[in-house]
Amino acid sequence: MVIKKLLVRNYKLLKDVTIELNEDINIFVGENDSGKSTVLEALSIITSGKLNGYAFDRQIKANFFNDIVRQEYRESLSDCRNAKEPPEIILEAYGNLDDARYSGTNNILGENCSGIRVRVSLNSEYADVYKQLLLNGEIYDIPVEFYTVSYHYFSGETVSFRFCPIKSAFIDTTRKDYSYMVDRFVSENITTYLTLREQTDLSTAYRKNRHNFHGNDVVKRLNQSVRDNVHIDDRELTIDLKEEDVDEWKRQMSAIVGETPFEYIGFGTQNTIKVELALKNSDEQVNIVLMEEPENNLSYSNMAKLICHVQASTGKQVFISTHSSYVANKLDIGNLFLVCQGNILAFAQLPQDTKDYFKKLPGYDTLRVVLSSKVILVEGPTDELILQRAYFDEYGKLPIDDGIDVIVVDSLAFKRYCDIATLLKKDIVIVTDNDGNIDANINNKYKEYISLPFFTFCYENDETLKTIEPSLLEVNCENGNPTEKFKKAISKNNSMMNKKKQDILDFISNNKAEWAMRVFDSSEKIIYPEYIKNAIKQFN
């Protein structure tokens, strides 16, 4: 079953959200504590009944409820006779199966479709006890000790996860305990490639080795010493292996990578293997894969391999939370969901050519633009260094100290970022060269964006000054000659002090990053073109 839509009410940061999901890949991005991991948690609870690997119904806490809802309830307790009803958590997954066993209208939206509903609510068996405690003024917070968790299909039937049409695997690369996934891999391969007789023979051999342990001379000497020296309640004590169940021998086996046991290989390699195993399982039985920061501890090349595995796998729906622009771009930025303070915005509305652009050129740091509150885009390192120094000279600090992110973007990508900013309604300043023709290179090129209120384009108005180098040199001239301050700023060991204007222009035009770095580090303050001054004032 594919999850077409997710509804979450009152769970942690998500007070009331409904998300229209993609059938293949869904990528959630956001600042820390924005709610993106909460989305994966909700999906895990719905599809497995578990949170962080343990039964959800055994973990209910008051802080699982949305802070606003919880606070409103607590405040209402001051008047016990008019207190609010104990709040509920509702999690619903709307599916695409045409099967009466799972389908019905038992959901908040009243839609007739397949799905699963998880409800965390006051247990009716404790309603009278709760009311009495409430009247006695003995309820101080959400009374989770009286709560119960129910799992039902939209048909009203109770969910049995063993036979549920949704099977999920949760991969959290920020955690190191993944023995269950390796154990499952070992167990499945034993079942697949060994007959029942061969499995019985292995079990017998394992038990024989355990039996031989008892007869080992060292073990005998150990237990004799224990008998002679340790007495509890006049009973004899010895040391032995723990009693095992019938399949214990399977759990004592491990996957060996090359010649190294899985648990001793690097964390990044572990993550890669665990993701591959989950995707392999998804083709056979698991149809929902949840990944928390799959890029964690991976090199660039291994991250590229991981993306290839995700793209190549079929027959499952993948949900990813990430901070990696590479992951977001390569898996199609159109599959992105921005999570911000419990609100969720889908990127599916982006123009197709923009989605294709970032997918083909995934090196762009798109998530910096998406997640930054104040953004200035520039064409290259030269523009960035000069703008940073101009800001420092004006305000005595760097832009980042005021929450302004100055990001280097190839000019060909400006329009792509404009599409993202349009979707987000995000204020962005774009600093660009006029390249000798303002109408062609700015007014016409960005005509669909210039009129929008959240875009500011800053550029040199003099078309004879095509790029930042001649523009900045021009304002640092007196009587047609470069000033001493400017020469000092771009000099190394006074190398520019005796140069003419044309020589200096040739130098800064051919050594862009070098002269800009010298200006950035210089003790001399230079003059900046008006469009640079205008850019640094947009957020102040």
N, C-alpha and C positions, 0 to 999 in steps of 0.2 A: 504493500500500500504506500502510495506517495502522499506526503502531507502537503496539502494545497494551502492551508491557512493555519496559523497559530494564534490562539487567543489567550491572553494572560490577564487575570484580574487580581490585584492586591498582593502579588508575590514580589517581595523585596523592592527593587527600584521600579518595577513595572506595575504601575497602578491600574492602568486600563489601556492595553495595546492589542491591536489586531494586525497581524503581519501576513500579507499575501506573499507566499513563498515560491521560489523557483523549483522546478521539478528535478534539477540535477545538482547545482551547486549554489550554496548560500553562504556569503561571507559577511561576518559582523565585525565592524571596526568601531573604535571609540576610545576616549581617554580611559585611564584607570578608574574603576568604580563608576563607570557610565551605565552599566547594565548588560554589556555584551555577553559576559559569562553567565549572567542570570538567564538569558535566552536559552543557552545550551543546557543549563540546569533544568529548566522547565521541560525541554524536549526529552531529557534523560528520564525525568520523573514520569512523564506521560508514556514513554515507550518501554520502560523497564521497571518502573516502580521503585527506582533507586536514585539516591543522591550521593555522589562521591563513593559509589560502590556499595552503599549500605541501604537497607530498606528505609524508604522515605517516611513511612508512617511511624517509625520508631525514633524519628529525629525532630519532630515538630517543636519549634520554639517560637516565642513571641516575636523575635526579631526576623522571622521569616515573612512576617506581614509587612506590607508597605508602611513606611514611617508615617506618612500623612494619615492613613487610615487608622493606624495604631494610636497615634496621638489624639485624633478626634474621638476615638472610643474611650481612651483614658480620661479625657477631659469631661466626657458625658457622665462618668461615674460619680461626679460630685453631686448629681441629683439622681439617686438610684432609681426613683420611680419613672424617670424619663430618660434613662440611659439608652444608648444606642444598642441595637441587636449586636451580639458578638459577630465580628467580621468573618468573612469566608475568603478562602483562596480558591480560585477557579482556574484550571488549566485545561484548554481544549485544543485537540488536533483534528482538523477537518480533512478527511481523506477523499480518495477517488474510487474506492471500491463499490461496485454495484452488487452488494450482497446484503440480504435482509438481516443476517446475523449481526452485522455491525452498523446498520443504517437506521436512521430515524430522526426525530426532531428534538430529542432530549439534549439540547444545547442552548446557550445563551442567545444565539442569533436566530434560533428557530428554523435553521436550514435543514432540509430533508436530504441527508447525505450520510456517508459512513464517517466514523470518527470515534475518538476516545475522550472521555470527560473525567478529570480528576477534581474532586471536591474535598477541601479541608474545612470542616464545619463542626459546630457543637453537636456532640452525640446526644440524640433525643433521650437516651436512657438517663442522662444526667441533667435534663432540663429542670426538674423540680429542685434538685440540689443546687443548681446554679442560681435559680430564682431566689431561693432562701438566703444563700450567701450574699447575693446582690442586695437584698432588702436589709441584711444585717451589716451592710457596708464592708464586707470582707472580700470583695473583688477589687483588686488594685490594677490589674493589667489583663490582657487577653488570657482567659483561663484555658490554656492549651492542654492542661491535664484532663479536661473534659472533652477534648476534641477527638474526632475520628477522621480517617482518610478513606474515601471511596473511589473505586475505579469502575467506570461503566462505559460500555459502548453507547453510541447515540440511540441504539435500539432499546436501551434500558437494561440489557444483559450485563452481568458482572464480567469484568475482564479477567481472564486467566492468562498470565503472561507466557505460560508454557506453550499455549496454542494461539497466541496473538499474531495477527497478520503483519505486525510491525516487530522487527527484531533489530535492536540497536547495539552499537559498540561505541564506547566513549574512550577517546584517546586524549589524555591530558599530559602533554610533554613537559609540563612544569613539575610533574611528580615522578618519582623514580620507581614506584611499586607497580610493576607490570607483569608480575609473575603469573597472574591468571591468564594473560593472553598467550604467554609462552607455554603454560601448562595445557591450554586448550589446543595449541598447535601440536604439541607432542601427543596428546591423547587422540586427536583426530587422525593423525598419521598412523598411530598404532592400530586404531580401529579400521582404517582404510586398507593398510598393506599387510596386516597379519590376520590369519584365520583365528577362529575362537580357540582351536587346539594350540596354535602357536602362542597365543596370549596366555593360555593356561600354563603352558610349559615355562614361559618367562616368569609368571607369578610363582610357580613352584620353585624355580631356580632362585628367585629372590628370597623366598622363605627358607630355602636350604642354607643360603648364605647367612641369614639372620640366626639360624640354628647353630651354624658353625661358630658364630660369634660367642655363644655361650661357652663353648669348649675351649676357647683360646686361653692359653696359659696365663697371659697378662690379665685377662678378665677374671680368671679364677683367683689369682693372687690379690687383685684389687678387692674382690668380694670377701676374701678371707680376712683381709685387714679391716674392712668395714664391720664384719661380724665380731671381730675381737675388740674393736674400740668404740663402736657406736651402738647404743641401746636406747630405745624409746618405748616406754610403757612395757618393758620386758619382752618386746617383740624383736625378732631378728630382721635386720635391714640388709638388702643387697642392691646392687645397681645393675640395671638391665636396659635394653632398648625399649622404647615405648611400644605399647600394643598398636598394631596397625589394622586398618580395615582392608577389605578385599582388594581395593584398587590403590593401596598405598604405594605399591611399586611403581605405578605410573607417575606419581608426584615426585618420586626421587630421581626421575629422569629429567634431563635438561637439553635445550638446543645448544649445539656447539657451532660457533661461527669460526670457520677456519679450524684452528686448534684451541680456540678460547671459549670457555663457557659463556653463555649469553650475559649472565649477571656481572661478568668481569670486563666486558668490552666497554668502549667509551659511551658516554651518555647520548651523544649525538647519533652514533651508529645504532644504539638501542632504539632511539626514537624512529629512525628510518625503518628499521626492521619491524617495529610495532605497527607503524602506519601501513606498511606493505602487507603484514599479516591481517590487519583489519580489513583492508581493501580486498584481499583474497577471500576472506570470510564473507565479505559483502556479496561477492558473486555467487556464493554457495548457499548462504542462509541469512546473513545480516543484510537488511535493506536500508538501514539508517546508520550513517557514520558521523559521529560528533567529534570534532578535533579542537582542542584548546591550544592555540599558539603552536601549530605544527612546525614553525620555523625555529623553535627553541633549540639552541645548541647545535644547529646545522650550519655547515659551511655553505658558501654560495653554490658550489657544484652539487652538493647533496640536496640542497633545497630545490635546485632545478630538477634533479631526479625525482624527488618527492612529488613535485608538480606534475611531472610526466605520468607518474603512477595514478595520480588523482584523475588526470584527464583521460587516461586509457581505460580506467575501470568503468564498468557498466552495471546496470541493474540495481543501482542504489542512489540514495539522496544524501548529499554531503553537506554538513553544516560546520563552518569554520569560524573561530574567532582569531583575529590576527592583528599584529602591529606592523606587518611586513608589506611594503608597497609592492615588492616583487610578487608575493603571493596574490595580492589583490589584483594587480595588473594582468598577470599571466593567466589567472583563472577567470578573467573578464571582469573589469571594473563595473560592468552592468549588473553583475551578480552581488554587488555590494549593498550592505545596509549600514547606515550610519546610526549608531546608538549614542544618544546624548541626553543625560539626565532622565532616563526612562522613556524618551521619545525615540521613534525609529523612522528613518527616512530611506526609502528604496532608491537605488540608482538605475533601475531598469528604464527610466525615462530618458536617459542620456542618448544622444544621437548615435546611431550604429557606427558611423565612421570614427567617432571619438572613442567608443569602446574598442573598436578594432585597432586604433592607433596605439593605445596603451598596451594592448595585448601583444602586438608585434614588437613594441619597444618598451619592455617592462622595467627598464632601468630608472624611469622617472619616479621621483619620490612623491607620488600623488597623495599619500596619506598625510604627509606634512601639511599639504594645502587643505586637505579635508578636515584635519583635526586642529589646525591652528586657528585662533580667534582673530588674529590680525596678520595679514599676509602682504608682502611686497615681492613681486616677481621681477627678476632682472634677467638680462640675456646671457651674461657670462661672469666669470670670476672678477674681471676688472670692474664691472659695474657694481658688483656686490661689495668689494673692498672699498671703493670710493664712497658708496652710499653709507656703509657702516661708519667710515671715518667722518663723513659729513654729519651724521647723526650724533656721533660722539662730540664733535666740535660744538654742536648746537646745544646739546643737553647734558654733556658730561658723563654719558653712559652709552652703552651699545643698545641697539633696537631690541634685542632679545630680553634685556633687563626690563623693558616695558611690555613684554609679551608680544613683540612684533617679530615675525619670522621672515627673514630675507632669504628667498630661495632662488637659486640659479636654474633657469629654465631656457632651453633652446627656443629661439623666437618662433620656430615652426610649431611649438607646442602651446603657444599663448592661447590660441583659439580653443584648444582642447581643455585647458584649464578654465577658460571663460565658460564653457559648457557646464563644467562642474560647479563653478561659482553661481551660475544662473540657477541651477537646480537647488543649491543650498541657500541662495539669496545671501551670499557671503560677501562682505566688503573686501575688495582686492585692489591693490595699486599695482599697475603694470608700468615699468620703466623700460622704454625701448628706444632704439635709434630711429631716426626718420629716413635714413638711407637715401637722402637726397630728393624724396618725393613724399610729402605728408599726405596728400590726397590718396595716392595709390597704396602706400605702405601702412597707413594708419586709418584715415577716415573711411576709405572703401573696404579695406581689409577687415576692419572690426565694426562695420556699420551697424550690425545687429546687436552689438553690445554697448557701444558708446552712449546710447541714450538711456541705458538702464542705470538706476540710481546707485548700485553697489559697485560700479566700475569707475576707476580713475586712471586715465592714461597720461603719463608724463613723458614728454619728449622735447627735444630741441626745436624751437620754432624757426630757426635759421636753416634753410635747406642746404646752404653751402657747407654747413657743419654736420656732416652725415652721421658721425659716430661720436662716442663720448670723448675720444682723444682730441680731435680738433676743437670740440666744444669747450672742454675744460682748459685747454691751452689758451684759447681766445680770451677767456675771462681772467686769465692770469698773466696778461700782457699789459704793459704800459707803453704808450707811444709805439706800438707795434712790436715791442720786444718783451720776451718773457721776464718776469720779475725775478729778483734775486731769491726771494723766498721759495718760489716755485722750483727754481733750479736746484736749490739746496734740498728741497723735499724729494726730488726724483734722482738726486745724485748718490753715487756711492764713491766715497773718497774724493768728493768734489769733481767727479768726472764730467758733470754737465755744466759747470760754471762758465766755461768759455764758449759754449755752443750757441749757434744762431738758432732762430726760430724754426727754420726748416729742418735743421739737424735734429732738434728736439722732437719735432713732429714725427720725423722718420723713426727716431728711437722709440717713442711711446707707441707708435703704430705697429712696430715690429716686435716689441717686447711688452705685450699688454699686461700679463700677470706680474712681471718683474717691477715695472714702474709703479703699478698700483699698490703693490706690497710695500714699496719704499715710501709712498705717500702715507699709507696706513700706519707705518711704524715711525714716521718722521716726527721730530719735535716741532717742526714748522707747521703753521696753519696756512692752508691755501684757500683760494676762493672757489666757490662751486657754482656751476650754471644754475639758472633759475629753475629748470625742470627738476634738478636734483633737490634743490631746496624745497620745492613744492611737494615732492614725493615724501620727504621725511616729516612734513608737517601734517600729513593727512590724518594721522591717528593721534594728534596732539592738539 
